[in-house]
Amino acid sequence: MKYLTIVRHAEAEAFGRNCSDFERSLTKKGINDAESAAQKAAHSILTPQRLISSPARRALQTARIFASAFRLSPDSVLTDMLIYTGSASDLIRMTAGWDNALESVVLVGHNPAVAELVMRLYPQFAGMFPTCAVCSLAFRAAYWEKLIETPPVLRFQNP
């Protein structure tokens, strides 16, 4: 089995002249929402063997909050620029290259790519993926490269 949890970063400060899109931080509401979503996820899904995030500040902050909820070191979060710049197709190719010894991964990223990723992997998905949304899918697959071919089972969704 392979377990993939997809998280959209929590609410971030508005894009403006104070910082670049990449440097936007979570708002206070975003931090609270991420803490709540992370706690719900930690009580509902397997502890991830890998937490991987976009390196953009708001996504990395969200990922570190999730790491803490799973009692993992915030420094254990890996980053990949492709999660910031890539499309859903890029993310699918990225997952296909993951180490097959890993069973459970949490990926933290941005719309529209993460919403499209959920739609591609789980066609029953309704299409709304607001900030700090979480979708955890289980696949009867031995290899990450087989996810796209394997019908998943929804394990957890918030909201």
C-alpha positions in Angstrom: 0.0 0.0 0.0 1.0 3.6 -0.6 -0.5 6.5 1.3 -0.4 10.0 -0.1 -1.7 13.0 1.8 -2.0 16.2 -0.2 -2.2 19.5 1.7 -2.7 23.0 0.3 -0.8 25.5 2.4 -2.8 27.5 4.9 -3.9 31.1 4.5 -1.1 33.5 3.7 -0.7 37.2 3.7 -1.9 39.0 0.6 0.5 39.4 -2.3 1.8 42.9 -2.3 4.7 45.2 -2.4 6.1 44.1 1.0 7.4 40.8 -0.2 7.5 38.4 -3.2 5.0 35.6 -3.7 7.6 33.2 -2.6 8.2 35.0 0.7 4.6 35.3 1.8 4.0 34.1 5.4 1.0 32.5 7.0 -1.5 34.8 8.6 -2.5 34.3 12.2 -5.7 32.6 10.9 -3.5 30.5 8.6 -1.4 29.3 11.5 -4.5 28.4 13.6 -6.1 26.6 10.6 -2.9 24.7 9.9 -2.6 23.6 13.6 -6.2 22.5 13.6 -6.0 20.6 10.3 -2.7 19.0 11.3 -4.1 17.8 14.6 -7.1 16.2 12.8 -4.8 14.6 10.3 -2.5 13.3 13.0 -5.4 11.5 14.6 -6.7 10.1 11.3 -3.8 9.0 9.1 -0.5 7.2 9.4 2.5 9.1 10.5 4.3 10.0 7.3 7.7 8.6 6.6 8.4 11.7 4.5 7.0 15.2 4.6 7.8 17.1 1.5 6.9 20.7 0.8 7.2 23.6 -1.6 10.1 25.8 -0.4 7.8 28.8 -0.5 7.6 30.3 3.0 3.8 29.7 3.5 4.0 26.1 2.4 7.0 25.3 4.5 5.4 26.9 7.5 2.3 24.7 7.0 4.5 21.6 6.5 6.4 22.3 9.7 3.1 22.6 11.6 2.1 19.3 10.2 5.5 17.8 11.2 5.0 19.0 14.8 1.5 17.5 14.9 2.9 14.1 13.9 5.7 14.6 16.5 8.3 14.8 13.8 11.1 17.4 13.8 10.3 20.5 11.8 13.7 20.1 10.3 12.7 16.7 8.8 10.6 18.5 6.2 12.2 18.1 2.7 11.6 20.7 0.0 11.3 20.5 -3.7 11.0 23.6 -6.0 8.9 21.6 -8.4 6.1 21.7 -5.9 6.1 25.5 -6.2 6.7 25.8 -9.9 5.2 22.6 -11.3 1.9 21.4 -12.7 -0.1 18.4 -11.5 1.6 16.3 -14.2 5.0 17.4 -12.8 3.9 16.3 -9.3 2.7 13.0 -10.6 6.1 12.4 -12.3 7.8 13.5 -9.0 5.8 11.0 -7.0 6.7 8.2 -9.5 10.3 8.7 -8.6 10.0 8.4 -4.9 11.7 5.5 -3.0 9.3 2.5 -3.0 10.4 1.7 0.5 8.3 4.7 1.6 4.7 3.9 2.3 3.3 7.2 3.6 4.1 10.7 2.3 2.6 14.1 3.0 3.0 16.6 0.2 2.3 20.3 0.9 1.9 22.6 -2.0 -0.1 25.2 -3.9 -3.2 25.6 -6.0 -4.0 25.0 -8.8 -1.4 22.1 -9.0 -2.5 20.3 -5.7 -6.2 20.5 -6.5 -5.5 19.2 -10.0 -3.3 16.4 -8.5 -6.2 15.4 -6.2 -8.6 15.4 -9.2 -6.3 13.3 -11.4 -5.7 10.7 -8.6 -9.2 10.7 -7.2 -11.8 11.5 -9.9 -14.6 11.6 -7.4 -13.1 14.7 -5.9 -15.6 17.7 -6.0 -13.0 20.2 -7.1 -12.9 22.6 -4.2 -9.5 22.7 -2.4 -9.4 25.8 -0.2 -6.4 26.9 1.9 -5.3 24.2 4.4 -7.4 21.5 2.7 -6.2 18.0 3.3 -6.9 14.9 1.2 -5.4 11.5 2.2 -5.5 8.7 -0.3 -4.6 5.0 0.0 -3.5 3.0 -3.1 -3.2 -0.7 -3.4 0.1 -0.3 -5.2 3.6 -1.5 -4.4 5.3 1.2 -6.5 4.8 5.0 -6.5 4.9 5.0 -10.3 1.7 3.0 -10.3 -0.5 5.6 -8.4 -1.9 7.1 -11.5 -3.1 3.6 -12.7 -4.5 2.5 -9.3 -7.9 3.5 -8.0 -7.5 5.1 -4.6 -9.5 4.8 -1.5 -10.2 8.1 0.3 -8.8 7.8 3.8 -9.4 11.3 5.2 -10.5 14.7 3.9 -10.6 18.1 5.6 -12.7 20.1 4.9 
